[in-house]
């Protein structure tokens, strides 16, 4: 789980995917900005 800037969700999603993570999803904060991205390590 990573907290990031309001405009960084796509970059963080791609970064996680490039490093072998799956089940990647971003979640919005109370202002409606994608602020948290989660991923599951795929072995």
C-alpha distance matrix in Angstrom:
0.0 3.8 6.9 9.8 13.5 15.0 16.4 13.8 11.9 14.4 14.2 10.5 11.0 14.0 12.7 10.3 13.4 15.7 14.1 14.4 11.3 12.3 11.6 9.6 9.6 9.4 10.4 13.2 14.0 17.5 19.2 18.0 15.9 12.8 10.5 6.8 5.7 4.3 6.6 8.9 11.0 14.5 17.2
3.8 0.0 3.8 6.3 10.0 12.1 13.4 10.7 9.7 12.5 11.9 8.4 10.1 13.0 11.4 10.1 13.6 15.4 14.3 15.5 12.7 14.2 13.8 11.0 10.7 9.3 10.4 12.4 13.0 16.6 17.6 16.7 14.1 11.1 8.4 5.6 5.4 6.3 8.8 11.7 13.4 16.8 19.6
6.9 3.8 0.0 3.8 7.2 9.3 11.4 9.6 9.3 12.7 12.4 9.6 11.8 14.8 13.6 13.0 16.4 18.1 17.5 18.9 16.2 17.3 16.5 13.4 12.1 9.6 9.7 10.6 10.3 13.8 14.5 14.2 11.5 9.3 5.8 4.5 6.6 8.9 12.0 15.1 17.1 20.4 23.3
9.8 6.3 3.8 0.0 3.8 6.5 8.1 6.3 7.2 10.6 10.0 8.1 10.9 13.4 12.5 13.0 16.1 17.5 17.4 19.3 17.0 18.3 17.8 14.3 13.0 10.2 10.8 11.0 11.0 14.4 14.1 13.7 10.3 8.4 5.5 6.3 7.8 10.9 13.7 17.1 18.8 21.9 24.8
13.5 10.0 7.2 3.8 0.0 3.8 5.5 5.4 7.6 10.8 10.4 9.9 12.7 14.8 14.4 15.6 18.3 19.5 20.0 22.1 20.0 21.0 20.5 16.8 15.1 11.8 12.1 11.3 10.9 13.8 12.6 12.5 8.8 8.2 6.2 8.7 10.5 14.0 16.8 20.4 22.2 25.0 28.1
15.0 12.1 9.3 6.5 3.8 0.0 3.8 5.8 7.1 10.2 11.1 11.1 13.0 15.4 15.9 16.9 19.1 20.8 21.7 23.4 21.1 21.5 20.4 16.7 14.4 10.8 10.7 9.0 9.0 11.6 9.8 9.2 5.5 5.7 5.4 8.9 10.9 14.7 17.6 21.3 23.5 26.1 29.4
16.4 13.4 11.4 8.1 5.5 3.8 0.0 3.8 6.0 7.8 8.6 9.8 11.7 13.3 14.2 15.9 17.7 18.9 20.4 22.3 20.4 20.9 20.2 16.5 14.6 11.5 12.4 11.4 12.3 15.0 12.9 11.6 7.9 7.4 8.2 11.0 11.8 15.5 17.8 21.6 23.5 25.7 29.0
13.8 10.7 9.6 6.3 5.4 5.8 3.8 0.0 3.8 5.7 5.4 6.2 8.6 10.1 10.5 12.3 14.3 15.4 16.7 18.8 17.0 17.9 17.7 13.9 12.8 10.2 12.0 12.1 13.4 16.6 15.3 13.8 10.0 8.1 8.1 9.6 9.5 13.0 14.9 18.5 20.1 22.4 25.5
11.9 9.7 9.3 7.2 7.6 7.1 6.0 3.8 0.0 3.8 5.5 5.2 6.0 8.6 9.8 10.6 12.2 14.2 15.5 16.9 14.6 14.9 14.3 10.5 9.0 6.6 9.0 9.9 12.1 15.6 14.8 12.5 9.2 6.2 7.0 7.7 6.7 10.1 12.0 15.8 17.7 19.8 23.2
14.4 12.5 12.7 10.6 10.8 10.2 7.8 5.7 3.8 0.0 3.8 5.5 5.1 6.2 8.6 10.0 10.6 12.2 14.4 15.7 14.1 14.3 14.2 10.6 9.9 8.7 11.8 12.9 15.5 18.8 17.8 15.2 12.1 9.3 10.8 11.1 9.3 12.0 12.8 16.3 17.9 19.4 22.7
14.2 11.9 12.4 10.0 10.4 11.1 8.6 5.4 5.5 3.8 0.0 3.8 5.5 5.2 6.1 8.7 9.9 10.5 12.5 14.6 13.6 14.8 15.5 11.9 12.1 11.1 14.2 15.4 17.5 20.9 19.9 17.8 14.3 11.6 12.0 12.1 10.2 12.7 13.2 16.5 17.4 19.0 22.0
10.5 8.4 9.6 8.1 9.9 11.1 9.8 6.2 5.2 5.5 3.8 0.0 3.8 5.4 4.9 6.1 8.6 9.8 10.7 12.6 11.0 12.5 13.1 9.5 10.0 9.1 12.2 14.1 16.0 19.7 19.3 17.4 14.0 10.8 10.4 9.5 7.1 9.2 9.9 13.2 14.3 16.4 19.4
11.0 10.1 11.8 10.9 12.7 13.0 11.7 8.6 6.0 5.1 5.5 3.8 0.0 3.8 5.5 5.3 6.2 8.6 10.1 11.0 9.1 9.6 10.0 6.5 7.4 7.8 11.5 13.9 16.6 20.2 20.1 17.6 14.7 11.1 11.6 10.2 7.0 8.3 8.2 11.4 12.8 14.4 17.7
14.0 13.0 14.8 13.4 14.8 15.4 13.3 10.1 8.6 6.2 5.2 5.4 3.8 0.0 3.8 5.4 5.0 6.0 8.6 10.1 9.5 10.5 12.0 9.2 10.8 11.5 15.2 17.4 20.1 23.7 23.2 20.7 17.7 14.3 14.9 13.8 10.7 11.7 10.7 13.3 13.8 14.7 17.6
12.7 11.4 13.6 12.5 14.4 15.9 14.2 10.5 9.8 8.6 6.1 4.9 5.5 3.8 0.0 3.8 5.5 5.2 6.4 9.0 8.8 11.1 13.1 10.4 12.4 12.9 16.3 18.6 20.7 24.5 24.2 22.1 18.9 15.6 15.2 13.8 10.8 11.5 10.4 12.7 12.5 14.0 16.5
10.3 10.1 13.0 13.0 15.6 16.9 15.9 12.3 10.6 10.0 8.7 6.1 5.3 5.4 3.8 0.0 3.8 5.5 5.2 6.6 5.3 7.7 9.9 7.6 10.2 11.5 15.0 17.8 20.1 23.9 24.2 22.0 19.1 15.5 15.0 12.7 9.2 8.7 6.9 8.9 8.9 10.6 13.4
13.4 13.6 16.4 16.1 18.3 19.1 17.7 14.3 12.2 10.6 9.9 8.6 6.2 5.0 5.5 3.8 0.0 3.8 5.4 5.4 5.1 6.4 9.1 7.6 10.8 12.8 16.5 19.5 22.2 25.9 26.1 23.5 20.8 17.2 17.4 15.3 11.6 10.9 8.4 9.8 9.5 9.9 12.7
15.7 15.4 18.1 17.5 19.5 20.8 18.9 15.4 14.2 12.2 10.5 9.8 8.6 6.0 5.2 5.5 3.8 0.0 3.8 5.7 7.4 9.7 12.8 11.4 14.4 16.0 19.7 22.4 24.9 28.7 28.6 26.2 23.2 19.7 19.7 17.9 14.4 14.0 11.6 12.6 11.4 11.6 13.5
14.1 14.3 17.5 17.4 20.0 21.7 20.4 16.7 15.5 14.4 12.5 10.7 10.1 8.6 6.4 5.2 5.4 3.8 0.0 3.8 5.9 9.3 12.7 11.6 14.9 16.6 20.1 23.0 25.2 29.0 29.3 27.2 24.2 20.6 20.0 17.7 14.3 13.2 10.5 10.8 8.8 9.5 11.0
14.4 15.5 18.9 19.3 22.1 23.4 22.3 18.8 16.9 15.7 14.6 12.6 11.0 10.1 9.0 6.6 5.4 5.7 3.8 0.0 3.8 6.6 10.4 10.4 14.1 16.6 20.0 23.3 25.8 29.5 30.1 27.8 25.2 21.4 21.1 18.3 14.7 12.8 9.4 8.7 6.5 6.1 7.9
11.3 12.7 16.2 17.0 20.0 21.1 20.4 17.0 14.6 14.1 13.6 11.0 9.1 9.5 8.8 5.3 5.1 7.4 5.9 3.8 0.0 3.8 7.1 7.1 10.7 13.3 16.5 20.0 22.5 26.1 27.0 24.7 22.3 18.5 18.2 15.2 11.5 9.2 5.7 5.3 4.5 5.4 8.6
12.3 14.2 17.3 18.3 21.0 21.5 20.9 17.9 14.9 14.3 14.8 12.5 9.6 10.5 11.1 7.7 6.4 9.7 9.3 6.6 3.8 0.0 3.8 5.3 9.0 12.3 15.4 19.1 21.9 25.4 26.4 23.7 21.8 18.0 18.3 15.3 11.6 9.2 5.7 5.2 6.3 5.9 9.6
11.6 13.8 16.5 17.8 20.5 20.4 20.2 17.7 14.3 14.2 15.5 13.1 10.0 12.0 13.1 9.9 9.1 12.8 12.7 10.4 7.1 3.8 0.0 3.8 6.5 10.2 12.8 16.5 19.5 22.7 24.1 21.2 19.8 16.2 16.7 13.7 10.4 7.8 5.4 5.7 8.5 8.8 12.5
9.6 11.0 13.4 14.3 16.8 16.7 16.5 13.9 10.5 10.6 11.9 9.5 6.5 9.2 10.4 7.6 7.6 11.4 11.6 10.4 7.1 5.3 3.8 0.0 3.8 7.1 10.3 13.8 16.8 20.2 21.2 18.4 16.6 12.8 13.4 10.6 7.1 5.6 4.2 6.8 9.6 10.8 14.5
9.6 10.7 12.1 13.0 15.1 14.4 14.6 12.8 9.0 9.9 12.1 10.0 7.4 10.8 12.4 10.2 10.8 14.4 14.9 14.1 10.7 9.0 6.5 3.8 0.0 3.8 6.7 10.2 13.4 16.7 17.7 14.8 13.3 9.7 10.7 8.4 5.6 5.5 6.6 9.6 12.8 14.4 18.1
9.4 9.3 9.6 10.2 11.8 10.8 11.5 10.2 6.6 8.7 11.1 9.1 7.8 11.5 12.9 11.5 12.8 16.0 16.6 16.6 13.3 12.3 10.2 7.1 3.8 0.0 3.8 6.8 10.0 13.4 14.1 11.4 9.6 6.0 7.1 5.5 4.1 6.3 8.9 12.4 15.5 17.5 21.1
10.4 10.4 9.7 10.8 12.1 10.7 12.4 12.0 9.0 11.8 14.2 12.2 11.5 15.2 16.3 15.0 16.5 19.7 20.1 20.0 16.5 15.4 12.8 10.3 6.7 3.8 0.0 3.8 6.8 10.0 11.3 8.9 8.0 5.3 6.2 5.2 6.3 8.3 11.5 14.7 18.0 20.3 23.9
13.2 12.4 10.6 11.0 11.3 9.0 11.4 12.1 9.9 12.9 15.4 14.1 13.9 17.4 18.6 17.8 19.5 22.4 23.0 23.3 20.0 19.1 16.5 13.8 10.2 6.8 3.8 0.0 3.8 6.7 7.6 5.2 5.0 4.1 5.5 6.8 9.1 11.7 15.1 18.4 21.6 24.0 27.5
14.0 13.0 10.3 11.0 10.9 9.0 12.3 13.4 12.1 15.5 17.5 16.0 16.6 20.1 20.7 20.1 22.2 24.9 25.2 25.8 22.5 21.9 19.5 16.8 13.4 10.0 6.8 3.8 0.0 3.8 5.4 5.3 5.5 6.3 5.8 7.8 11.1 13.7 17.3 20.6 23.7 26.4 29.8
17.5 16.6 13.8 14.4 13.8 11.6 15.0 16.6 15.6 18.8 20.9 19.7 20.2 23.7 24.5 23.9 25.9 28.7 29.0 29.5 26.1 25.4 22.7 20.2 16.7 13.4 10.0 6.7 3.8 0.0 3.8 5.4 7.5 9.5 9.5 11.6 14.8 17.3 20.9 24.0 27.2 29.9 33.3
19.2 17.6 14.5 14.1 12.6 9.8 12.9 15.3 14.8 17.8 19.9 19.3 20.1 23.2 24.2 24.2 26.1 28.6 29.3 30.1 27.0 26.4 24.1 21.2 17.7 14.1 11.3 7.6 5.4 3.8 0.0 3.8 5.7 9.0 9.6 12.6 15.7 18.7 22.2 25.6 28.7 31.2 34.8
18.0 16.7 14.2 13.7 12.5 9.2 11.6 13.8 12.5 15.2 17.8 17.4 17.6 20.7 22.1 22.0 23.5 26.2 27.2 27.8 24.7 23.7 21.2 18.4 14.8 11.4 8.9 5.2 5.3 5.4 3.8 0.0 3.8 6.6 8.6 11.3 13.8 16.8 20.0 23.5 26.6 28.9 32.5
15.9 14.1 11.5 10.3 8.8 5.5 7.9 10.0 9.2 12.1 14.3 14.0 14.7 17.7 18.9 19.1 20.8 23.2 24.2 25.2 22.3 21.8 19.8 16.6 13.3 9.6 8.0 5.0 5.5 7.5 5.7 3.8 0.0 3.8 5.7 9.1 11.4 14.8 18.0 21.6 24.5 26.9 30.4
12.8 11.1 9.3 8.4 8.2 5.7 7.4 8.1 6.2 9.3 11.6 10.8 11.1 14.3 15.6 15.5 17.2 19.7 20.6 21.4 18.5 18.0 16.2 12.8 9.7 6.0 5.3 4.1 6.3 9.5 9.0 6.6 3.8 0.0 3.8 6.2 7.8 11.2 14.3 18.0 20.8 23.1 26.6
10.5 8.4 5.8 5.5 6.2 5.4 8.2 8.1 7.0 10.8 12.0 10.4 11.6 14.9 15.2 15.0 17.4 19.7 20.0 21.1 18.2 18.3 16.7 13.4 10.7 7.1 6.2 5.5 5.8 9.5 9.6 8.6 5.7 3.8 0.0 3.8 6.8 10.3 13.7 17.3 19.9 22.7 26.0
6.8 5.6 4.5 6.3 8.7 8.9 11.0 9.6 7.7 11.1 12.1 9.5 10.2 13.8 13.8 12.7 15.3 17.9 17.7 18.3 15.2 15.3 13.7 10.6 8.4 5.5 5.2 6.8 7.8 11.6 12.6 11.3 9.1 6.2 3.8 0.0 3.8 6.7 10.3 13.7 16.4 19.3 22.6
5.7 5.4 6.6 7.8 10.5 10.9 11.8 9.5 6.7 9.3 10.2 7.1 7.0 10.7 10.8 9.2 11.6 14.4 14.3 14.7 11.5 11.6 10.4 7.1 5.6 4.1 6.3 9.1 11.1 14.8 15.7 13.8 11.4 7.8 6.8 3.8 0.0 3.8 6.9 10.5 13.2 15.8 19.2
4.3 6.3 8.9 10.9 14.0 14.7 15.5 13.0 10.1 12.0 12.7 9.2 8.3 11.7 11.5 8.7 10.9 14.0 13.2 12.8 9.2 9.2 7.8 5.6 5.5 6.3 8.3 11.7 13.7 17.3 18.7 16.8 14.8 11.2 10.3 6.7 3.8 0.0 3.8 7.0 10.0 12.8 16.2
6.6 8.8 12.0 13.7 16.8 17.6 17.8 14.9 12.0 12.8 13.2 9.9 8.2 10.7 10.4 6.9 8.4 11.6 10.5 9.4 5.7 5.7 5.4 4.2 6.6 8.9 11.5 15.1 17.3 20.9 22.2 20.0 18.0 14.3 13.7 10.3 6.9 3.8 0.0 3.8 6.6 9.1 12.5
8.9 11.7 15.1 17.1 20.4 21.3 21.6 18.5 15.8 16.3 16.5 13.2 11.4 13.3 12.7 8.9 9.8 12.6 10.8 8.7 5.3 5.2 5.7 6.8 9.6 12.4 14.7 18.4 20.6 24.0 25.6 23.5 21.6 18.0 17.3 13.7 10.5 7.0 3.8 0.0 3.8 6.1 9.4
11.0 13.4 17.1 18.8 22.2 23.5 23.5 20.1 17.7 17.9 17.4 14.3 12.8 13.8 12.5 8.9 9.5 11.4 8.8 6.5 4.5 6.3 8.5 9.6 12.8 15.5 18.0 21.6 23.7 27.2 28.7 26.6 24.5 20.8 19.9 16.4 13.2 10.0 6.6 3.8 0.0 3.8 6.3
14.5 16.8 20.4 21.9 25.0 26.1 25.7 22.4 19.8 19.4 19.0 16.4 14.4 14.7 14.0 10.6 9.9 11.6 9.5 6.1 5.4 5.9 8.8 10.8 14.4 17.5 20.3 24.0 26.4 29.9 31.2 28.9 26.9 23.1 22.7 19.3 15.8 12.8 9.1 6.1 3.8 0.0 3.8
17.2 19.6 23.3 24.8 28.1 29.4 29.0 25.5 23.2 22.7 22.0 19.4 17.7 17.6 16.5 13.4 12.7 13.5 11.0 7.9 8.6 9.6 12.5 14.5 18.1 21.1 23.9 27.5 29.8 33.3 34.8 32.5 30.4 26.6 26.0 22.6 19.2 16.2 12.5 9.4 6.3 3.8 0.0
